[in-house]
């Protein structure tokens, strides 16, 4: 989406095969390596990035990757996918833009079931019951 | 003293055993059910099955009254999150993380983890003390950092010079694999006399025995508090 809009996008994945999904004509730059490896992040140009998004399958990998980036470089926007709602809320409080898939889905389906209009995603995301 | 351990691999089991032996109240949280069951068969109530990164599990484990939380899984990112959540959600005073990638030690400290244990660093320190070389170079890690290979170059000052390979005292499970002399490598048989300029190649597990713990002192620092 960002690449189509003309932005420079670099993607890091451990597996080269993951990049096949981008298609042959992709404008994205791809880098094979681990998201927590500072050398790989640098190769991908994280030091010059305007935004960094961590969206691997692992909550904790994303949490750590966001912090690695914040500790080492001055990236203005740092976000990540954190599926566990409690961890998501905690790191949101620390200034990371975190998105929890299940909160979005549950909220959207809930509204649909009640014949309600779908809301802005931030409304779904931040409706987190405070756990004990 | 109440200690919560997260991660019941070889390292977790050894630490659990040592702390129980010292009479501390300990709870080890292990994610894999079968592994947790096996540990519970051996150590009883001191073992709980669950994902130690989850708040529900942490709450159930009574992390809020823990004096120390030690995250010792093989995954650095899990260990970091356990320590941060223990601090932020449960106000745990002292958190300790095992670090497989030594490059993460500094990062963890600046992110609020009170103590880090890098098996790689510990092994290198021990080897350095024993051989006292100019440098000890990590060559590689295997088994998620549970096993490491390092080489050390002997200098004239090294106490190991003039000793036979068999005379060197290393922690259990740490072995000298080869000695390289004048670019020729030799299998490290106990009778080889070491001399200046030799390169000693060492293979070692991170924490195969409590023996290693006793070499470096108690990494949890609990012995001083009890």
Interface residues (C-beta under 8 A of the other chain):
Chain A: X36 X38 X58 X59 X60 X61 X63 X64 X67 X68 X71 X84 X86 X87 X90 X131 X132
Chain B: X53 X54 X55 X56 X59 X75 X76 X77 X78 X80 X81 X84 X85 X88 X89 X101 X103 X107 X110 X111
